[in-house]
């Protein structure tokens, strides 16, 4: 008989990351900023990665425990080096362009996949040796409902998020014997600057006012007719770092307002 985990383990203390180092990409704003604040509040030393120096400095000035780390994730060697020694890795950084495939600039497609798929691979690669050595690690990949579904005019973003889902599952299988979990969090549209820009892009693509984009395009397939807040996503990320979530790996946690229930 395989021994059971004591019941007390299921009622472990709330998230305590004291003594842990967490790396969060895209930390200067939106979901990344909310994740950095949440993990710092749990006691982690947060390595906040972004190319936006001013945004990182503003974040660091708001709370203790945040170390600004200015980095463009297209520098893949630097990205891998930045992840060394991380106990928690949150791959969050993302970019978006809304265009039909026949009009989508190939250079932008390449950049999107570099930042949102190849950089997470390099960051995971850089973080795993330390995680394996200590027998504990948490990888949380901020995917999207578009990691599970597709939408027109978002070929690069959808391709990158679908790839991230596969990368996350592979990391889960390889990391399991070493005490490392890897999961995706899959929000629908979040109230972030990236989505605000997307609203403008969608308005131009569909030829409709921006207010109609929210109701008729973004929230069309959502049962809950509102945008999700960055702090709600950060709470899901934090949950995946708790002792209660230690058996949760290789999965995708949907925060999509019922979108994928259709």
C-alpha positions in Angstrom: 0.0 0.0 0.0 1.2 3.5 -0.9 1.3 5.6 2.3 -1.2 8.4 2.4 -0.3 12.0 3.0 -1.4 12.9 6.5 -4.7 14.8 6.6 -3.0 17.7 8.3 -1.0 18.4 5.2 -4.3 19.3 3.4 -4.8 22.1 6.0 -1.4 23.6 5.8 -0.7 27.2 6.7 -1.5 30.0 4.1 1.1 30.7 1.5 4.5 31.5 3.1 7.3 32.1 0.7 9.7 33.5 3.2 13.3 32.7 2.1 12.2 31.9 -1.4 13.1 33.8 -4.6 10.4 34.3 -7.2 11.0 35.6 -10.7 8.1 37.3 -12.5 8.3 38.4 -16.1 6.3 41.3 -17.4 6.3 42.6 -13.9 6.0 46.3 -14.6 2.3 46.3 -15.1 -0.9 44.3 -15.4 -0.9 40.7 -14.3 2.8 40.6 -13.7 2.7 43.5 -11.4 -0.2 42.0 -9.4 1.8 38.7 -9.2 4.9 40.4 -8.0 2.9 42.2 -5.3 1.1 39.0 -4.2 4.3 36.9 -3.9 6.2 39.7 -2.1 3.3 39.9 0.3 3.8 36.2 1.0 7.4 36.9 1.9 9.3 36.1 -1.3 12.1 38.1 -2.6 10.7 39.0 -6.1 13.0 39.4 -9.1 10.8 41.6 -11.2 11.7 41.3 -14.8 10.6 43.8 -17.5 12.0 46.1 -20.1 10.1 49.0 -18.6 12.6 50.5 -16.1 10.3 53.2 -14.9 7.5 50.7 -14.3 9.8 48.5 -12.3 11.1 51.3 -10.2 7.5 52.3 -9.4 6.7 48.8 -8.4 9.8 48.5 -6.2 8.9 51.8 -4.5 5.5 50.4 -3.6 6.6 47.4 -1.6 9.6 45.7 0.1 11.1 42.6 -1.3 11.0 43.5 -5.0 14.3 43.7 -7.0 13.9 45.5 -10.4 15.6 43.5 -13.2 15.5 45.4 -16.5 15.6 42.9 -19.3 14.3 42.5 -22.9 13.3 38.9 -23.2 14.4 38.7 -26.8 17.9 38.4 -25.3 17.4 34.7 -24.6 20.8 34.1 -23.1 20.2 36.9 -20.6 16.8 35.5 -19.8 18.2 32.1 -19.0 20.8 33.6 -16.8 18.3 35.7 -15.0 16.4 32.6 -13.8 19.3 31.0 -12.0 18.5 30.5 -8.4 14.7 31.1 -8.7 12.5 28.9 -6.5 9.3 30.2 -8.1 9.1 31.2 -11.8 6.1 33.0 -13.2 6.2 33.3 -17.0 3.8 36.1 -17.7 5.3 38.6 -20.2 3.3 38.9 -23.4 2.7 41.0 -26.5 -0.2 41.1 -28.9 -1.0 42.2 -32.4 -4.4 41.7 -34.1 -4.2 41.2 -37.8 -5.5 38.6 -40.4 -2.8 36.0 -41.2 -2.2 37.3 -44.7 -1.5 40.8 -43.3 0.4 39.6 -40.2 4.1 40.9 -40.3 6.4 37.9 -40.2 8.9 39.8 -38.0 6.2 40.4 -35.4 5.1 36.8 -35.5 8.7 35.8 -34.8 9.0 38.3 -31.9 5.8 37.1 -30.3 6.9 33.5 -30.3 10.4 34.5 -29.0 9.0 36.5 -26.0 6.0 34.2 -25.2 7.4 30.7 -25.9 11.1 30.6 -26.5 11.9 32.9 -23.5 9.8 30.8 -21.1 11.7 27.7 -22.3 15.0 29.5 -21.6 13.8 30.8 -18.2 12.6 27.3 -17.2 15.9 25.9 -18.4 17.8 28.4 -16.2 15.6 27.8 -13.1 15.5 24.0 -13.1 19.0 23.2 -11.9 18.5 25.1 -8.6 14.9 23.7 -8.2 16.1 20.2 -8.8 19.0 20.5 -6.4 16.8 21.6 -3.5 13.9 19.3 -4.4 11.3 22.0 -4.6 10.1 24.4 -7.3 7.0 26.1 -8.7 6.6 27.1 -12.4 3.5 29.0 -13.2 2.9 29.9 -16.8 0.4 32.6 -17.4 -1.3 31.3 -20.5 -4.8 32.4 -21.6 -8.1 31.1 -22.7 -6.3 31.3 -26.1 -4.1 28.5 -25.0 -7.2 26.3 -25.1 -9.2 28.0 -27.8 -8.5 30.1 -30.9 -9.8 33.4 -32.1 -9.4 34.9 -35.6 -6.7 37.5 -36.2 -4.5 36.4 -33.4 -2.3 33.8 -35.1 1.0 34.6 -33.2 -0.6 34.9 -29.8 -2.7 31.8 -30.1 0.3 29.8 -31.5 2.5 31.0 -28.6 0.0 30.2 -25.9 -0.8 26.7 -27.4 3.0 26.1 -27.4 3.3 27.3 -23.8 0.7 24.8 -22.7 2.8 21.9 -24.2 6.0 23.3 -22.7 4.3 23.5 -19.3 3.1 19.9 -19.4 6.5 18.7 -20.4 8.1 20.6 -17.5 5.5 19.0 -15.2 6.4 15.5 -16.3 10.2 16.1 -16.0 9.9 18.0 -12.8 7.7 15.7 -10.9 10.4 13.4 -9.6 12.3 16.5 -8.3 9.5 18.1 -6.4 8.8 20.7 -9.1 5.3 21.5 -10.3 4.4 23.3 -13.6 1.0 24.6 -14.4 -0.8 27.1 -16.6 -3.2 29.8 -15.5 -5.7 30.6 -18.2 -7.5 33.9 -17.8 -10.0 35.3 -20.3 -9.7 39.1 -20.9 -8.0 40.8 -18.0 -8.2 44.5 -17.3 -4.6 45.4 -18.4 -2.9 47.8 -20.8 -2.4 44.9 -23.2 -6.1 44.3 -23.4 -6.9 48.0 -23.7 -4.6 48.2 -26.7 -6.2 45.1 -28.1 -9.6 46.7 -27.8 -8.4 49.5 -30.0 -6.9 47.0 -32.5 -10.1 45.0 -32.6 -12.1 48.2 -33.2 -10.0 49.0 -36.2 -10.1 45.4 -37.5 -13.9 45.0 -37.1 -14.8 48.6 -38.0 -16.8 49.1 -34.8 -16.6 51.5 -31.8 -14.4 50.3 -28.9 -17.3 50.0 -26.5 -18.9 47.4 -28.8 -15.6 45.5 -29.0 -15.9 44.7 -25.2 -19.5 43.5 -25.4 -19.7 42.0 -28.8 -16.2 40.6 -29.3 -14.2 40.2 -26.1 -17.1 39.0 -23.8 -19.3 37.4 -26.5 -18.4 33.8 -25.4 -18.1 34.6 -21.6 -20.9 33.7 -19.3 -19.7 36.3 -16.9 -19.9 39.7 -18.6 -17.0 41.5 -17.1 -13.2 41.6 -17.4 -11.2 39.7 -14.8 -8.9 41.8 -12.6 -5.2 41.3 -12.4 -5.4 40.6 -8.7 -7.7 37.7 -9.3 -5.2 36.1 -11.6 -2.4 36.7 -9.1 -4.4 34.9 -6.5 -4.6 31.8 -8.7 -0.9 32.0 -9.3 -0.3 32.2 -5.6 -2.5 29.2 -5.0 -0.4 27.1 -7.2 2.6 27.8 -4.9 0.8 26.6 -1.8 1.3 23.3 0.0 -2.4 22.6 -0.8 -1.6 22.6 -4.5 1.5 20.3 -4.3 -0.4 17.5 -6.2 -1.5 19.9 -8.9 0.8 19.8 -11.9 0.7 19.6 -15.7 -2.7 21.2 -15.7 -4.4 24.4 -16.9 -6.4 26.4 -14.4 -9.1 28.3 -16.3 -10.3 31.7 -15.2 -12.4 32.3 -18.2 -15.8 33.3 -16.9 -17.4 30.2 -18.5 -15.9 30.7 -22.0 -14.7 27.1 -22.4 -17.9 25.7 -20.9 -19.5 26.2 -24.4 
